[in-house]
Amino acid sequence: MTDSMRIDLNDGEAIPRIGLGLWRTPNDVAVKVVSAALQAGYRHVDTAAAYENEAGVGEGIRASGVPREAVFVTTKVWNSEQGYDRALRAIEASLKRLKLAAVDLLLIHWPAPRRDLYLDTWRALVRAKAEGRAKSIGVSNFEVEQLDRIIGETGVTPVLNQIETHPRFQQRRLREANLERGIRSESWSPLGQGALLKDPVIGRIAHKHRRTPAQVVIRWHLDHGLIVIPKSAQPHRVTENYDVFGFELDAEDLAAIERLDDPDGRVGPDPMTATF
């Protein structure tokens, strides 16, 4: 992987700009798709305890033949395991399922504000990094006030905030806030759970560049400095989704996609009101 395919984090580490998302991928499928993706050139896989596929992800990494040190692995602490002690136990359980001594990136999966345990959970992640169980630590689905609280209370800034981002829900305000704090933005559901693949605007741009709609949307994320983790369990689409470094969108394309933004375009839960 060339340097242009990685992006620096605020702790001196670097993350591949495109990874394989593994939400709703069963263990047995995860083994195959992770192995195939790594053999196709991916060097970044994104899992979570809540996905119930960490064991398959770890097995897929080993089956790929790609050295462990070449693979960037992300996992996440689930809401029911928040709190200092519970989070530490959850981190150990994730490492055991993955059969890894450490992950490259460890995230708090959701802020779960009604539980109000994310600050103590962040302290657990800070400890996990200090003890070598995670090279980098970050958050997912955090809003500005939650970011400022954990930074203010601990003095430790997350390297990354993984948030729902796609052309119909572009999250400009939150992305700008992340950038102001030195936090990278990473896009989950980057294809809008597939809905964008049928959008006529995306389709026209794809035809113009002789690319697939998915490649156009993934390129949009990369052109905005985002880290992106598209998901597919189909080997040919996994390979296609990675083949996005040979073209760029022009100003006309970007302007057309910008107009797709919709304040009601969210496809996942609102982090501030989600009850899980």
N, C-alpha and C positions, 0 to 999 in steps of 0.2 A: 504493500500500500504506500503510495506516495504521500509526501507531506501535505499536498493540496487536498487530500482526501481525509485529513484529520484536522481537528480544530482544538486550539489550546483551551485549557481550563484554568481557573484562577489559582489553583494549587500547584501548578507546574506540570500536571499530567496533561494528556491529550486524548481525545475521543474520536473514533471514526465518525465521519459526518452522516453516514447512512448505516443503519443496522436492521436486524430482523426482529420485528415485533412478534410476540408469541402468545398474545391474549387468545383465549378460547382454542388453544391447540393442545389436544390430549397428549399425555406422556408418550404413547407409542408413536404418534405422528411427529411429535417434537424431536424424537431421536433421528428420524429420517430427514426432516426438513432442515434441522440445524446442521447435520452432517453434509447435506447437499449444498446448503447455502455457503458454508465455509469452504467447501471444495470449489464453489463457483466464484469465490473471491471476497465474500463478506468476512469482516473481522470484528463484528459487533453483534451481540445477541442480547435481547431485552426480555427478561422473565420477571416473575414475582411469586411470592408465596401463594397469593390468592389465585394464581393461574393453575396451581396444582400440577405443574409440569417441570419443576426444577430438576427432578431426577432424570427425566427424559432429556432435558437440555444438557445436563452434565454428561450423560451417556453419548449424546450426539456430538459434543465437542471431542470426546475421546475417540469416537468412531471415525471422525473426519480425517484424522491423521495430521491435522494442523496443530503445531505446538501450543500448549496452553498459554504461554507468554505472548503469543501473537493474537489472542482472542480477547476482546474487551467484553466482560460479562457484567450485566446490570441485574440486580434483583431488588425487591422492595419489601418493607415491613407493612403488614396489613393492619387495618384499623383495630381489630379485636386484640392485637398484640401490642398496642401502644402503651406507653408508660415505660419508665426507665428499666426496671428489672425484666418485665415481660418482653420488651424489645430486645434486650440482650439475649434472652433465651431464644427468641424468634430468629435472630441473626445466626446463632449457632445451629439452629435447626435447618435453616436455609443452606448453610455451608455443608452440613451433613448430607442433605438431599442432593446437592450439586456435586458432592465429593470434591470440594475445593477447599484449599486452606484460606483463601481470601477471594473476594470479588473486586472487580475494578471500580464499580460504582454501586453504592448502596443508597436507596431512597426511602423516604417516608411516602407511602403510596398515596394517602389522602390526608389533609389536615384534620378532618373529622372534628370540626370546631365544637360540636355539642359535647363531645367527650372531653375536650380541653386538656388533652394529654400530649399534644404534639411537641411542646417545649421539652418535657422530660424525655420524650422519644428522641428528639434531636440531640439531647445530651448523651443518650445511649449511642447514637451514631458517631458522635464526636469521640467517645471512648473506643468504639470499634475501630475507628481509623487510627487512633493513637496506638492501639494494640496490634495493628497490622491485619485486621480482618477485612478491611476495605481500603483500597488505595484512595478513593475519593468518596465524598458523601454529598447528597443533595436531597431535593424534595420533589414532590409531584402534586400538581393541582393547588399550589399555595397562591394566595392573593397577597397583595402588597403589605397589608397590615400584619399578616402572619410571618412573612419574610422578615420584616423589620423587627418583629418581636424576638424571633430566634436569634437574629444577628445581634440585637441589642443586649440580650440576656447572656449570650455565650461568647460573643466576639468572633464567632466562626460563621463565615458566609458560605452558603451552599454553592457548589460549583455549577449547579444546573437545576432548573425547574422544568419538569416535564408536564406539559399542559396540552389540552385539546386545542389543536390548531390545524386549520385547513382553509382553502379559499372561501368557503361560506361562513367561516367563523375565525377571523384572522387574528384576534387578540392583540391588536396593535398596542393598546395601552399597557397591558401586562408585559408584553415583550419589551417595550421601551423601559418599563420599570426594572425588569430583570437586567437589561443592559446597563442601566445607570448604576446598578449595584455590583456589576462584574459577574453576573450570573448568566450562564448560557440558557437559551430556550431550546427545548426539545419537543417535537410535535408527536402527540399520540393521536390515533385515528386520523392520520395525515391525508387519507383519501376520503374522509367523510363517511367511513364505513361503506365505501363503494359507491355511494350516491353520485359523487362527482364524476365518475367514469362515464356517466350518461349525459353529462351537462353539454349542451350544444356549443357553448363558448370554449370549453376545454377541448371538445371534439374538433372544432375548427383549427385551434392552435396545434393540436396533435397532427392533423392532416397537413398543415403548413410545414411542420418540421419532420414529417414522415416518422413520427413517433407514436407510441400508444398514449391514450389519455392518462394512464397511471404514471408514465414517464414524465409527462408534462407537469403533473401536479407535484411529483417528487422534486423535479427540477425547480419548481416555484419555491419550495421550502429551502432548497440549497441556495438559490439565488438571494434569499433573504437572510442568509447566515444561520439558518436553523439546522439543528440535528434532527434527523427524521428516521422513524422506525416503521416502515410499511410492513404489513402482515400479509402473508399468503402461504397456504399449505401446498400449492401447486408448483412443482419444480420449475416449469418454464416461466411462470410469472415471477417467482423468486429471482430467477436470473435476469429477466427483463427489468425488474424494479431496480436492479443494481447497475444496469447499463444506462446511466444518466450523466456520465461525466464528459460525454463527447459533444454536447450542445448546450446552448444557453438560450433563454428567452429574451426577446428584445423588448424595448420600451413599450411598444404597442401591445405585446402579449401581456406584459406585467400590468399595464393600465386596464386591460380588459378583465383580467383576473381580479384586480383590486375592486372592481365594481360588483363582484359577486358577493362581497362581504355583507353579512346580514346579522344584526344583533340577536336575532332569533334563530341563528343557524346552528346552534349547539346540537350535537347528536348524543352526547353523553350526559351524565348527571352534573348538576351545578354543585361545585365543591362546597358552597356555603349552605346549601339546604339538603344535601344528600344525607340520608338517615342510616346508611349501613356503617 
